[in-house]
């Protein structure tokens, strides 16, 4: 079957939001005299509430925290860093290829629609998506469950064998492969050491693998 759809994760894949997200939490932990545990942070990437981060920080602090106030400062710091972030290398080429080849494209993310719309508007990339599927704080639909990918396939009216998914985290890779989709792992600075070996193919950057080369490597069914 020919490839008819590109399915992109958002956070860490289209845009490197992961570095800023970790920096925001590192700020809070260090203010309380502790370091953010990298192994615990890893389970949170690409999903919703993989770890009770607030509970852990309060346990370390030994007192209840002003979660609302601290979270507002964390988000402000994170967004200030994200203002500098554009699309990751190679993404523009894949978006252009999808237009030229008539390949449908979607965003499939455990984040909220509001979060994604905010950044797409900032990057002037809000138009041209055939579907945007988000978990919107619903843990039961979030990755590593395949639910979001199955919903995307249904919205695009394509078979799993006709799609390629692009993911940067183990949780995302597991979701896409569980949906039966050929998955390309593209790690970023935060996920590089987590291991994306469950993906069908792993590349350091999509800039290193032009779309036509990837399409030639995807097994036909």
Secondary structure, DSSP 4 states (H G I P E B T S, - for coil): ----EEEE--BTTTB--HHHHHHHHHHHHHHTT----HHHHHTTTTSS-SS-HHHHHHHHHTS---HHHHHHHHHHHHHHHHTT--BPTTHHHHHHHHHHHT-EEEEEESS-HHHHHHHHHHTT--SS-SEEEE-TT-TTTSTTSSHHHHHHHHHHT--GGGEEEEESSHHHHHHHHHTT-EEEE---TTTTTT--TTSSEE-S-GGGS-HHHHHHHSPP-
